[in-house]
């Protein structure tokens, strides 16, 4: 199960950190772009080559330090089939290095279309036409209601994979819809999504007490995170928003249970582009990425220790 695998890797590596893989060519080291252009020209294939090479570099620096990586699909889809090929090659490489992979796709549709989305990430065991690679979890948009999420849960249950539902996102305007109180239920939209998650807990909770149905809860709203933690206590929280988005590491304990577990703390740009300049050499790029991950792990663990929520 995804939840069990995640908890075990957290305890093994003493890290709750998830490294996002958000490849923005404008921020890539020049030496990687030059190599890609020399091989393929300024083409989607060249971009895909650069993305995969950069992702391998990041993964190599963090694989022994964190439990999971999270590629954001949009950055790969920009480059069409070549970009998606780089995505799946990245998934395979991360798995080979012992990392879990969350596909940050925020998919959502209805019925057979939603099931097809799910099968794109969690392979259909009865479809011999597909490749065997799959991700460990995927983010899902609940706006279409249970028709959009149920097919993901069905496929994920068959595969033991995770579905992470958007509950309270980290962006500034998230409250325009997510915080609105419904007349019928006297709950916010986010709270109704939590109710749905809890209703699906049976048969989804692993041996460590956590469900394969998780929730995205942004670090930029720590007080709401505290409330959601009580409401969906068996869910893993995917917590974006530290680093460039301004989430406070000292408030992250609100996203954890008293056992010191339950959260996946995501940071992307602050790690991916920690090196001083796009003109930095390979060793400086590698060292900068590794050092910022070590530092971020320490800061998260210190924050949890202060809150008496350190799991080790």
Secondary structure as UniProt FT lines:
FT   HELIX           2..13
FT   STRAND          17..21
FT   HELIX           25..27
FT   HELIX           30..40
FT   HELIX           44..62
FT   TURN            63..65
FT   STRAND          68..72
FT   HELIX           73..77
FT   TURN            78..79
FT   HELIX           80..96
FT   TURN            97..98
FT   STRAND          100..107
FT   HELIX           111..121
FT   TURN            125..126
FT   TURN            128..129
FT   STRAND          137..140
FT   TURN            143..144
FT   HELIX           146..159
FT   STRAND          162..168
FT   HELIX           172..174
FT   HELIX           175..178
FT   TURN            183..185
FT   HELIX           189..199
FT   TURN            202..204
FT   TURN            207..208
FT   STRAND          211..217
FT   TURN            219..220
FT   HELIX           222..231
FT   TURN            232..234
FT   STRAND          235..239
FT   HELIX           243..245
FT   HELIX           249..255
FT   TURN            258..259
FT   STRAND          263..267
FT   HELIX           269..272
FT   TURN            278..279
FT   HELIX           282..306
FT   TURN            307..308
//
